[in-house]
Structures are given as structure tokens and as C-alpha cells.
Amino acid sequence: MNNTTTFEVEIQQGIPTKLPPKKAYDANVNHAPIRKKILSADEEKLALRNALRYFDKKHHAELLPEFKDELDRYGRIYMYRLMPDYKMYARPIEEYPGKSQEAKALMLMIQNNLDPAVAQHPHELITYGGNGGVFQNWAQYLLTMQYLSEMTDEQTLVMYSGHPMGLFPSHKNAPRVVVTNGMVIPNYSKPDDWEKFNALGVSQFGQMTAGSFMYIGPQGIVHGTTITVLNGFRKINKSPEGGLFVTAGLGGMSGAQPKAGNIAGCVTVCAEVNPKATKTRHEQGWVDVVIANLDELAARVKQAKANKEAVSIAYDGNVIDVWEKFDEENIHIDLGSDQTSLHNPWAGGYYPAGYSYEESNKMMSAEPEKFKAVVQESLRRHVDSVNKHTQKGTYFFDYGNAFLLEASRAGAKVFKDENGNLINAGQLTNPNADFAYKSYVQDIMGPMCFDYGFGPFRWVCASGKPEDLAKTDAIATKVLEELKAEAPAEVQQQMADNIKWIKGAKENKLVVGSQARILYADAEGRMKIAAAFNKAIEKGEIGPVVLGRDHHDVSGTDSPFRETSNIYDGSKFTADMAIQNVIGDSFRGATWVSIHNGGGVGWGEVINGGFGMLLDGSKNANQKLHAMLHWDVNNGIARRSWARNKEAIFAIKRAMQMEPNLKVTLPNLVDDALLEN
């Protein structure tokens, strides 16, 4: 008797030999913005040739006008016709066809990234950030899933910017998949280069965890934002109760901000110009109240501050209007930031004030130069309003989205002269001057978390069972409490914050998509939690678990304006750490590894790497987790220590005491007075 399901058959067939009927465009779905026309006539023909090479020649005549229409209409060839008819979500691992358990774990994670409840623009295969693609088109998805269903543990799938190059012979301890995204030659890494190469179908922007199949919905950024907000209030010596946090963005990543504000216990106002994004976050319970009127917003915020409510309010409109209104009403903002996708300001990452969402999207593709001009005008206005609030005592931080960078390029006053006056880049006498405001990594996450080795450790219960997630929460809590009892004073606060987080994770309803969890842990914590999971799997108490992390971590990313912005030895523009991270993970036991250009702060601005690892309860998995997780964290601490970061020097010395085989070059500190003579 054949028990193969329709779903399994569709996965195994890959690109169908008989073309499915053309699909109608679903206007109810949150679609990616129309991309500007950037290809020449000859390049458009090349893009069509590139798209048609996925299909048998007999289909070319039928598909050519359809793909040409997509390219003309949307600026990209997505191959909507090939979208699967089955529901897209992370199924329990045993429901996937295949010969390799590790390959099945990858299929689960890919489908989670494309789940409409998780993905920002699911029909365009974009998970978050406006451009963070899992694949460039649906043919790549179908072919990748087919390869994974055929793969054995003696093969490795090679992925070039969403394109599955093929299965190559390897061995069981090699990664099952190696992913690269956007790895173009540096001189061809400007924003328009991305537009061109993506339109041609030869490269993509994988963000951080979109194109590496490790996104777990906004929960990851909820945790990071919660830690940031808590430490932000600590920095200004104020309790979050009755405090006000103002920011922008309710998309794939930024949508976590109001939820994090609620957990931290403050009043949060988060502006969003896309009504569909606001509606999604409100329906998911990630934002409490939606208000479209500025007078009503001001009154509600005053009430919430007076009553010390933990409440999140979405403003249905542009955040610039909020900053200006609160200045007029003299509403004090304690913490201010912005998490719009300013790493890609000309393609939907940031919307100008004074224009509707629809008007902006039309201008973006039809009048790109005008759109750029009005965005830069809005950035100057945005910063002017922020400056008024900071002069009243607001603590503003750049949230690593290139806000200050793009604002400086727009001529906004984001620098200070020698007298403390706010000026623009054209007024600078020192071209290497720092911004007037710090990045959250410089001020908060770098010295308080990353330098100590604490970063986003995450896992997914591959069984899909909520009860397995609850068991892993309990296991992680027990491990953290045991570690906290022996931890040095320098990391006690980290431990306490994460124990509080994991204990409240279930009641805060953080799961969107797969049964996943995240917390911040150092190498010791990650290894001990993972080993405890593997032991529970071996005993049959829980099903398999996929380990991963955000690339926004201790070691994974070289980004001079975010992850490595607190590196002051001149090396913050180098990318040795991220490359070494991925190379080291690949031969120490990762199930898959990825390395990307772009992510978080934009194409050409960052190199970031990540991994995934399947725990199956075996001795082999136990050996791999210890070897890989130890390296994955300590590589970054060693680099941060060499940059003379005092917290990292403390952390790497502690790591060497714990592991005799670890021997790291330590810096010799120079007396400042000596250099002044």
C-alpha cells in the first residue's frame, strides 16, 4: 500500500513537467513594492533567458510573455504561476519526504520562512526587511525542496543566492547545505547594483536569517528589543513604568517593538505607514491599540504615562508627525529610535512624510529620483524633530537600521561641532567625526552583551508540538538558574534578564509560525542547554530540535554601523570575523552554514554569517554541538578582546580558564600618557 501524500509527491516532483495554470494576483496579500525599471533592453532579454532556463524548451513560448509581463509590471520575475497550492507552514519533521533527517529539518525551516503568518511578502518569497529573500523565484523553491527530498547524508546542496546549484558528494559530518547570498565583487555592491543583479535573477539580498532559513518570526527581535529597552532605561536611570518609547516600523522585524515594550513595562508608540502591516500586528496581539488621529494619540499617551500603563500603541501614519506632535504637546519621550528598513531607503524601506502609502509606492517605481529627493527631505525633517526632543532630555539611539547613516547622507544634522552644536556633514571640520547619537550596539548591546559573549541563541522544536517547546523552556530555565548560581558578578544581570524572559515566554504568546524560542546566552550556556536538549531527545522526552541564532550576534556579523560599531581599533570595516565564523562552523558540525553580503544595515555595508544544527539525540550530535557552539561564540570574543574591549578581555580570559585547549592572543594595553608626549 502506497501511503505517499499529495504534499510529498509535490515536493518530490520539483518543477512540474506539466505547467500549472496561471494564478490570479491576490490583492489581499501584503506584496513587495514594485521595483524601479533599471535594466536596459538587452538586459531585460538576459533576465528572461535566465528565468526560462529553469524550464523545458517546450514551455518557453508560453512562459515568455508571462515573465515579460511580471518584469514590466513588478520589476522582477517571481514566477507566480509556480506557487504551490498546498498550505505553506512548518510541518512536523516526519511529514517531509526524504532520506536525510537533516535535509527534512531544512525543508521545515524553509517553509517556516515562507509561512504567510511569518513572511512579510510571502508571494515574493520575502521574509522581512522589505527585501530579505529566501529565494528569488518559485522555481528555485521547488527545485531546492526536490533536492532536499533526494539528498543523502553523503551529499551537500550548494546554494548561490537562492539558486540551488546542485547536490555534490561530501560526507556525513559535512554541512548538508552551504548558502551564499549577494556575494558580489565589492566594487559592484552599491544599491543600484543590487537592483540590477536581482532583476537579472543572478543575486539576492538574503537579509540575515531570511536567506539562511533561520527566521523564527518576530520573536527573535522581541527578545533583543526587550533587552535593549530594559538596558536603555537602566542607562538613563529610570524605571520603564510610566516611561515612553517612540519608534517606527511594524514590519517583519520592527513589528516586535510594541510587544517588547509591553514586556519591558513601558508605554510604546510605534508608527507604521502600511495599514496591512499594522492590521497584522494588531490581529496577532503584538500591539494593543491602533490610532490614526494625532490629537487622540497625544491624549491617550498622556493618560498612559500618568497611569504608568504597560501599553503599546500603533500610530497609523508617519512617525515624523508623531515626533512633531509630541514636541508641540510637550510630551516627554524617554527613549527614541527608528526601525524602518533604511538600509534600503529607495525601495520601500522608508516612506516620506506628506504622501500616502499608495502615492509613495507609485512614485518609487515611476519617479525614482523624485522619490529619493522627498525621502531625503523627510529624513532632514525627521532628524530636526528628534534633535528638539533630545535637547529636552530624550535618549535617542540608532537601532542599526542605517538611520543615522542615511540621514547624514541626506544632509541632516546628526553631528556635533566642538561646541556641541548640531551640524550636518557639510559643516564638519573632521571628516571622521562620530554621529551625535550612538548606535544601540555601541551604547547597549556591544559592551553589555556581545563583548561578554551573550547573544541570540535560538531553537525550533521540529516535532511541531507546543508541549515540546514547553519542555525545552523548562530545560533551558533549569540550566540558566544553575549557571547563574556560579556566575561572576559581571554577567549576573544577563542571567537574571534571560531567566525572567524564558519564564514569561509562554504567557507572552511569542510563537508565530514554528514552535521556536530564543534567549541570550554565552558559549557555556548555549552548550549546556543544547546538551540537555540532546539528552532529552535521546531519552524520547522530546522530538528533534534545530539549533540556530540570529546573525546579529557576538561572532556572526561584521557591520561597522551595527554589530561591530563598538570596535575602536580601526578594524570595524574588516570582515575577517564573519568569514572565519562560517568556515569554522562548517567543519565543526553545522548542519548548514550561510554567508551574506547585506542584512540589517544594507547591501555593501555588512558581511554576516549563520548556521543551523539538528540535534537528534545521538552521540555525534553531542560532539558537534560542543565543538561548534564553543567556536561560534569565542571567535567573536577573541576578536573583540584584541580590539581592547575590556569586557571581552574579561570574557576571553574566563573562557581560557574553562577550556585548556583555548589559547588566544591578548592585547598589551598602552598607557595613554605615553602617546601624548
Salt bridges, closest charged atoms under 4 A:
GLU43 OE2 - LYS196 NZ 2.96
GLU44 OE2 - LYS37 NZ 3.28
GLU62 OE2 - ARG81 NH1 3.14
GLU66 OE1 - ARG81 NH2 2.57
ASP69 OD1 - ARG73 NH2 3.27
ASP72 OD1 - LYS37 NZ 3.85
ASP72 OD2 - LYS68 NZ 3.12
ASP85 OD1 - LYS23 NZ 3.52
GLU102 OE1 - ARG176 NH1 3.09
GLU102 OE2 - LYS624 NZ 3.86
GLU124 OE2 - HIS31 ND1 2.70
ASP192 OD1 - LYS36 NZ 2.75
ASP193 OD2 - LYS190 NZ 3.42
GLU195 OE1 - ARG76 NH2 2.82
GLU283 OE2 - LYS279 NZ 2.56
ASP295 OD1 - LYS325 NZ 2.57
GLU309 OE1 - ARG300 NH2 2.89
ASP321 OD1 - ARG381 NH2 3.45
GLU324 OE2 - ARG381 NE 2.78
ASP327 OD1 - LYS392 NZ 2.57
GLU329 OE1 - LYS302 NZ 2.84
GLU329 OE2 - LYS325 NZ 3.30
ASP334 OD1 - LYS238 NZ 2.65
ASP334 OD1 - HIS332 NE2 3.44
GLU406 OE2 - ARG409 NH1 2.89
ASP443 OD1 - LYS235 NZ 3.98
ASP451 OD1 - ARG640 NH1 3.38
ASP473 OD1 - ARG517 NE 2.92
GLU481 OE2 - LYS503 NZ 2.86
GLU482 OE2 - LYS478 NZ 2.81
ASP497 OD1 - ARG234 NH2 2.92
ASP522 OD2 - ARG654 NH1 3.79
GLU524 OE2 - LYS528 NZ 3.43
GLU524 OE1 - ARG654 NH2 3.58
GLU538 OE1 - LYS535 NZ 3.42
ASP553 OD2 - ARG526 NH1 2.91
ASP553 OD2 - ARG549 NE 3.48
ASP558 OD1 - ARG639 NH1 2.55
GLU563 OE2 - HIS552 ND1 2.51
GLU563 OE2 - ARG562 NE 2.85
GLU605 OE2 - ARG409 NH2 3.04
ASP632 OD2 - ARG549 NE 2.68
